[in-house]
Amino acid sequence: MEELPVKEALLYTFVSRRWAAKMLTILLLLFVPILGWFVVYGYFAKILKSWSEKKHELPPFSGFFGMFTLGFYLFVIAAIIGVIGFILKSIPSLGYILAFAWGILSFFFTPYMVSCIATTGTLSKETFNTRKIINFVGDNILKLLFLLVLMIVCLVILALIVAPFFIGFGLWHANDSFVAGKYVILVLGILIALLGAIYIAFVKFALIGNIYSQWKEKQ
């Protein structure tokens, strides 16, 4: 098994041109419902495509319509997975367990589907090619397991970083007094959480692009 370029994936954001401006742009777009969210997901798809082409840097933030379209395609995939999860959750007794299992399972097969969309720029029957999805997961199971663990670790670290802000706000708010400082703490906590989530997404989509490109080269 080829090694994943984890160190490079963790660091490439900060050596990319205008990385801070790109992160802030995405942060602002998160506050624009639907339109902004689709563009953000489209940009993540561009990162995946860039890494699949061995271009290890944040791509230019351009082509908003193209990013919106890619983001919409990714939303379709997410919606399908979400609906299935909702249906499983509604099953008596075992619903929550089945929904959780489906969520974990989807982590392994969605990278192929997202990669198809990102690299071809369209949503086609190839995206849902069951045989290729099974082959992709089977050939990359160890890498995908590692990616899952890495994402969990990153999220835990982010939670530890932002927890003091929310705990501080909660303790301050419990005093039932209006102090502007506690809201500053809350806003800072939210902004750090969002920026951290954006960074983690940069890492995730970069590594998915790398996994997909290595797999395609062997086909």
N, C-alpha and C positions, 0 to 999 in steps of 0.2 A: 504493500500500500504506500503510495506516495504521501509524503508529509504535507500537511496543510500549512500554508504560510501564515501562521497565527500571529507571530510578532509583527510581520508587515501589515497584516489586516488591522491590528490594534493601533499601529502608528501612522499609517498612510494618510489618514485624515489631516494630521497636523503638519504634514510636509506638502500637502496639495496647495495649489495656488488659490488664494482667496477663500480658504477653508472657513474662516470665521464668518465672512459675509454669506457664504452658502448655508451655513448652519442657522444663522439669524433669519435668512429668507425663509427657510423651511419652518422655523419657529413661528414666524408671522403668518405663514400660510395655514398653519394648524388652527388658527383662529378664524379662518374663512371656511365655513361649513361647505361640504360637498365639493365645490370647485377647488378649493385649496387642498383638501384632503386627497383628491384624485391626482393633482399635480405632484404632491409630495410622494405618493406611492409610485407615480410615474418616474420621479427622479431616482427613487430607490431601484427601480427596474433598470435605469440607465447605469447605475453603479454596477449592478450585476453584469450587464452587457459589457461594460468597460473592463471588468476583471476577467470575464470570459475571453476577452481579446488580449489579455495580458497587459492591459494598461492600468497600472496600479496607482491610480489617483482619482480624486473626485472629478467627475466629468463636468463640462461647462453647464451652467444653469441657463439653458436656452431651449427654444422650441416648446413653448408652453402648451400649444395644442397637442403636440405629439406626446408630451408627458401626461397631459390630461387623458388622452386616449388610452395610453398604457395603464394609467391608474384605474381607469374605468374597467379595463379587462381584468386587472387584479382584483377589483372589487367584486366582479362577477364570480370569480373563483372563491373569494372569501365568503360571499353570500351563500353560495351552494354549500360550502362546508358548514357555515353557521346554521343554515336551515336543517341540514341533516343532524347536527348536534342538538338543535332545539327539539326535533322530533324524538331523538333518542332520550333526551332529558325528560320528556313527557311520559315515558314508559313507567308504569308503576313499579315500585320497589327498586329496580335496578337502573332507573333512569339516570341518576347522577353518575353512577359508576360507568355506565356505557358512554355517556357524554364525555366524561373525563378520558376514557380510553380512546374515544374517537379524536379528541383534541390532541393527544399524544401521537396517535397514528398519523394524523394529518400533517404533523411536523415533518414526517419522513417523506411523504409523497408530494407535498406541495412544492418543494424546491424544484422538482422536475417541471411541474406545470408553470410555475413562475418563470423559470429559465426559458422555456419554450416561448412564452409571451415576450420576454425581454429581448431575446436574441432574434426573433422573427418579426417582432413589432405587430403581431396580430394574434387573435384568438381563433384557433383552428381545431379541427378534429385531432390533429397531432398532439395538442395539449392534453387530450383525454385518452391517449393511446395506452390502454391498460397494460399491454405487454411491455411497452417501453418503460412505463412507470414502475412495474414490478422489477424489471431488469436494473433500472437506475437505483432503486432502493437496495436491491440485493447486492449490487456491485459496490455500493458506497455506504453500507450499513454502519461500518465502524466510524467513518468520517462524520456521518450524520449524527451518530450517538455522541461523538466528541463535540460536535456543534451544539447539540442540545445541552450538554453539560456546561459548555462555555457560556451559553446564553443565560443559563440559570445562575452561574457564578457572577456574571456581569450584572444581572438584575438584583442579586443579593447585595452586591457591593453598592449599587446605586441606592437601594433601599436603606442601607446603613448610613449613607451620606446624607440623604434627605430626611431621615427619621427625626434627628434633633430639631429640625425646623418645624415639623408638624407637632412634635411633642411639646416644644416650646410654645407654639401658638395655642395648643390645647390647654396647657397649664396657665398661660396668661389669660386666656379667654374664660377660664373657670372662675377667675376673680370677679367676673361680671362688671368690669370697668372698661370704658372706651379709651384705649391707648393706641395711637396711630402706629407705634412701633411693632405691635403684635401683628398687624396686617402687613407690614413690611416684611416681617419674618415669613408669613404665610406665602406672600407673592414670591419671595426669593426661593422658598422651598419648591413651589410649583414650577418656576422657571428652570431651576437646576434639574428637577425631575424630567421635564420635557427635553431639555438639552441632552441629558444623559440617555434618554430613550432614543433620541435621534442618532447619537453616537453609536449606541448599541446596534441600531438598524444598519448604520454604515458598515459595521463589522460583519453583521450577519449576511447582508446581501453581497458583500465582497467575497466572503468565503463560499457562499452558494455558487457564485459565478466561477470561482476557481474549481470547485468540485465538478460542476457541470462541464466546464471546458476540458478537464482531464478525462472525464468519462467519454465525451464526444470524440476525443482524439483516438480512443481505443475501439470505437465502433466501426 
